[in-house]
Amino acid sequence: MPSLMDSSEGGEEGESLRYEEMEDDNVSPTDLSELLKDGTKESHDRAENTQFVKDFLKGRIKKELFKLATVALYFTYSALEEEMDRNKDNPVFAPLYFPLELHRKEALIKDMKYFYGEDWKEKIRCSEAAQHYVDRIHHVGQHEPELLVAHAYTRYMGDLSGGQVLKKVAQRALKLPSTDEGIQFYVFENISNAQQFKQLYRARLNALDLDKNCKERIVEEANRAFRFNMQVFDELDKIGRSLTEEAQGGGFPVHDGKGDLRKCPYYADKQAGKAAPGCPYHTAVALAKQPIVQLILAVCVAVAAGAAAWYIM
């Protein structure tokens, strides 16, 4: 999940994410790390307060929705790391190139295999919101590589901070194995001390040879990255409300969460932005399981049988 966040233990309302970094007496207000921290604080707060993130932190996350979020991350990091590899020797980005420590694509492939099986590539697709994000990353990497700094910073620093809270929440809420299957994305095996690494990363940021205008553009791009992430969150929240709600107050789920959701054409319509109340097949099945509906059907059958017998006589 995106953000420049450090974690704190939450109370009964769930975990929480804080915008906070260790103070460093050696930084200046004009350093890029400080400009990014201060310049994205409002975007950070808005992202943290999206419904998807708030529900996630309270442990209200369904496995099917978590899987879709992981798919979005896979496409995002595939694009980001492709462009980072492309620019690994470019002086405007090279100091921030830490493939061994930071790259997430291989970890996400492990998560894909865990959730979708060995044929995972045939079962996933990039959502509309994630595709917009991916397209922007590719544009930046190929035409404005200095702005790639903003995307790398926003993603990886968040993963090493608030992402570690989300890892614990997901593992507990989804009853995932204690051996980290399904959440390899959050496991940084080659970083022994996250706080020290983040300090190193910020020092590298501040050492980049950038003028004031370029720094301002990087901060603006970081805010753009937050907006892309919030659009993905909103998309996931809509999918979650329409497909994975549990029965409450005598209601029934629109989808039972089993099987490949994409095989339902109404799910595909919803993903494409069309208005669709849900899959009629699953709705009919869920309705038929309701006791009151079964009683009404039984009465109707009896009445119909009586009427047919009277007509024949």
C-alpha positions in Angstrom: 0.0 0.0 0.0 1.3 3.5 -0.8 2.3 6.0 1.7 5.1 7.5 3.6 4.0 6.1 6.9 5.4 4.7 10.1 3.3 2.3 12.1 1.8 2.5 15.6 -0.4 -0.1 17.4 -4.0 0.8 17.3 -6.6 0.2 20.0 -9.9 -1.5 19.7 -10.7 0.3 16.5 -7.9 -1.4 14.7 -4.4 -0.7 13.6 -3.3 2.8 12.6 -0.9 4.5 10.3 1.0 7.7 11.2 2.8 10.2 9.0 6.0 10.4 11.0 9.7 10.0 10.4 12.7 10.0 12.7 14.1 13.5 13.1 17.4 14.1 11.5 19.4 17.2 12.6 21.4 17.1 9.4 18.6 17.8 7.0 17.6 21.1 5.6 14.0 22.4 4.7 15.2 22.5 1.1 16.4 18.9 1.0 14.3 16.7 -1.3 13.3 14.3 1.5 11.9 17.1 3.6 10.1 18.7 0.6 8.5 15.4 -0.2 7.5 14.7 3.4 5.9 18.1 3.8 4.6 18.5 0.3 2.7 15.2 0.3 1.3 15.2 3.8 -2.1 16.3 2.7 -2.2 13.6 0.0 -1.0 11.1 2.5 -3.7 11.9 5.0 -6.4 11.6 2.3 -5.1 8.3 1.1 -5.1 7.0 4.7 -8.7 8.0 5.1 -10.1 6.3 2.1 -12.7 3.8 3.0 -10.7 0.9 1.6 -7.7 1.7 3.8 -9.8 2.4 6.9 -11.6 -0.9 6.5 -8.3 -2.7 5.9 -6.8 -1.4 9.1 -9.9 -2.6 11.0 -9.4 -6.1 9.6 -12.5 -5.8 7.4 -10.8 -7.1 4.3 -12.1 -10.1 2.2 -9.7 -12.5 0.7 -11.1 -12.0 -2.8 -10.6 -8.2 -2.5 -7.1 -8.7 -1.0 -6.3 -10.8 -4.0 -7.4 -8.1 -6.4 -5.4 -5.5 -4.5 -2.3 -7.8 -4.9 -3.0 -8.1 -8.6 -3.0 -4.2 -8.8 0.3 -4.2 -7.0 1.8 -6.8 -9.3 1.1 -4.7 -12.4 2.2 -1.5 -10.7 5.6 -2.8 -9.6 6.2 -4.6 -12.8 6.0 -1.2 -14.6 7.9 0.6 -11.9 10.8 -1.9 -11.8 10.9 -2.1 -15.6 11.5 1.7 -15.7 13.9 1.6 -12.8 16.0 -1.0 -14.7 15.8 1.2 -17.8 17.2 4.1 -15.8 19.6 2.4 -13.5 22.6 4.2 -15.0 20.8 7.6 -15.4 22.4 10.0 -12.9 19.0 11.5 -12.0 17.9 8.1 -10.6 20.9 5.8 -10.3 21.6 6.6 -6.6 18.2 5.2 -5.7 18.6 1.9 -7.6 18.4 -0.8 -4.9 17.1 -3.9 -6.8 18.3 -6.5 -4.3 16.9 -4.7 -1.3 13.7 -3.2 -2.8 12.3 -4.8 -5.9 8.9 -6.4 -5.3 8.0 -8.1 -8.6 9.4 -11.5 -7.7 7.8 -11.4 -4.3 4.4 -10.6 -5.9 4.8 -13.5 -8.3 5.0 -15.8 -5.3 1.8 -14.2 -3.9 0.1 -14.6 -7.3 1.0 -18.3 -7.3 -0.3 -18.7 -3.7 -3.6 -17.1 -4.5 -4.3 -18.2 -8.1 -2.1 -21.2 -8.7 0.6 -22.0 -11.2 -1.6 -20.7 -14.1 -2.0 -17.3 -12.4 -1.1 -15.3 -15.5 -4.2 -16.6 -17.2 -6.5 -15.6 -14.3 -5.5 -12.0 -13.7 -5.9 -8.7 -15.5 -4.9 -5.1 -14.9 -7.9 -3.1 -13.7 -8.8 0.3 -15.3 -7.4 2.4 -12.3 -4.2 0.3 -12.1 -3.7 0.7 -15.9 -3.8 4.5 -15.6 -1.1 4.3 -12.9 1.0 1.9 -15.0 0.7 4.1 -18.1 1.9 7.1 -16.1 4.9 5.2 -14.7 6.0 4.1 -18.2 5.6 7.7 -19.5 7.8 9.0 -16.7 10.4 6.4 -17.1 10.7 6.9 -20.8 10.3 10.7 -21.1 10.9 12.3 -17.6 13.1 9.9 -15.7 13.8 12.4 -12.9 10.2 12.1 -11.9 10.6 8.3 -11.4 12.2 9.4 -8.1 8.7 10.4 -6.9 7.1 7.0 -7.7 9.9 5.0 -6.2 10.0 7.1 -3.0 6.2 7.0 -2.6 6.0 3.2 -3.0 9.0 1.8 -1.3 9.1 4.1 1.7 5.5 3.3 2.3 6.1 -0.4 2.0 8.9 -0.3 4.6 6.7 1.8 7.0 2.9 1.5 7.1 3.0 -1.5 4.8 4.4 -3.5 7.7 1.2 -2.8 9.7 -0.9 -3.9 6.7 1.0 -7.1 6.6 0.1 -8.0 10.2 -3.5 -7.0 9.7 -3.9 -9.1 6.5 -2.2 -12.1 8.0 -4.5 -12.0 11.0 -7.8 -11.1 9.3 -7.4 -13.6 6.4 -5.9 -16.3 8.6 -2.9 -16.6 6.3 0.0 -18.9 7.2 2.6 -17.7 9.7 5.2 -18.5 7.1 4.2 -15.5 5.1 2.6 -17.1 2.1 0.3 -14.6 0.4 2.1 -11.6 1.9 5.6 -12.0 0.4 5.1 -8.5 -1.0 5.6 -7.1 2.5 8.7 -9.2 3.3 12.1 -7.5 2.6 14.5 -10.3 3.2 17.6 -8.2 2.3 16.9 -5.3 4.6 17.8 -6.1 8.2 16.9 -2.7 9.6 14.1 -0.8 7.9 14.7 2.4 9.8 18.4 2.6 8.9 17.6 1.8 5.3 15.1 4.5 5.1 17.6 7.0 6.5 20.1 5.8 3.8 17.4 6.2 1.1 16.6 9.8 2.3 20.3 10.6 2.3 20.6 9.5 -1.3 17.5 11.6 -2.2 19.1 14.6 -0.7 22.4 14.0 -2.5 20.7 14.1 -6.0 22.0 17.0 -8.1 18.6 18.7 -8.7 17.6 22.4 -9.0 14.7 23.9 -7.2 12.3 23.6 -10.1 13.1 19.9 -10.6 12.5 19.2 -6.9 9.1 21.0 -7.1 8.2 18.8 -10.0 9.1 15.7 -8.1 6.9 16.7 -5.2 4.1 17.4 -7.6 4.6 13.9 -9.2 4.6 12.3 -5.8 1.2 13.8 -5.1 0.1 12.5 -8.5 1.2 9.0 -7.4 -0.9 9.3 -4.3 -3.9 10.2 -6.5 -3.4 7.1 -8.7 -3.2 5.0 -5.6 -6.4 6.5 -4.2 -8.2 5.8 -7.5 -7.1 2.1 -7.1 -8.4 2.2 -3.5 -11.8 3.6 -4.6 -12.0 1.0 -7.4 -11.4 -1.8 -4.9 -13.9 -0.3 -2.5 -16.6 -0.3 -5.1 -15.8 -3.9 -6.1 -15.8 -4.9 -2.4 -19.3 -3.4 -1.8 -20.8 -5.0 -4.9 -19.3 -8.4 -4.8 -18.0 -9.5 -1.4 -20.5 -8.1 1.2 -21.5 -10.6 3.8 -25.2 -11.2 4.6 -26.3 -8.8 7.2 -29.8 -8.2 8.7 -31.4 -11.0 6.8 -29.8 -10.0 3.5 -27.8 -12.1 1.1 -24.5 -11.8 -0.6 -24.4 -10.6 -4.2 -21.6 -13.1 -4.9 -20.5 -16.1 -2.8 -16.8 -15.3 -3.3 -16.2 -18.8 -4.9 -14.7 -19.5 -8.2 -13.4 -17.1 -10.8 -15.4 -13.9 -10.5 -14.5 -12.8 -14.0 -16.6 -15.6 -15.4 -19.7 -13.7 -14.4 -20.5 -11.2 -17.2 -22.0 -8.8 -14.7 -18.7 -8.7 -12.8 -16.9 -7.9 -16.1 -19.5 -5.1 -16.7 -18.9 -3.7 -13.3 -15.2 -3.7 -13.8 -15.6 -1.9 -17.0 -17.5 0.9 -15.3 -21.0 -0.1 -16.4 -23.9 -0.1 -13.9 -24.8 -3.6 -12.8 -26.5 -4.5 -9.6 -24.8 -7.9 -9.4 -24.8 -11.3 -11.0 -28.5 -12.6 -11.4 -27.4 -16.2 -11.2 -25.8 -15.8 -7.8 -28.6 -13.5 -6.6 -31.2 -16.2 -7.6 -29.2 -18.9 -5.9 -28.8 -16.9 -2.7 -32.5 -16.0 -2.7 -33.5 -19.6 -3.2 -31.6 -20.5 0.0 -33.7 -18.1 2.1 -36.3 -20.1 4.3 -39.1 -17.6 3.7 -38.5 -17.8 -0.1 -38.5 -21.6 0.1 -41.9 -21.5 2.0 -43.4 -19.1 -0.5 -42.2 -21.4 -3.4 -43.7 -24.4 -1.6 -47.1 -22.7 -1.2 -47.0 -21.6 -4.9 -46.3 -25.1 -6.0 -49.2 -26.5 -3.9 -51.6 -23.9 -5.3 -50.5 -24.5 -8.8 -50.9 -28.3 -8.3 -54.4 -27.8 -6.9 -55.4 -25.6 -9.8 -54.1 -28.0 -12.3 -56.0 -30.9 -10.7 -59.2 -28.9 -10.7 -58.8 -27.9 -14.3 -58.2 -31.5 -15.4 -61.3 -32.7 -13.5 
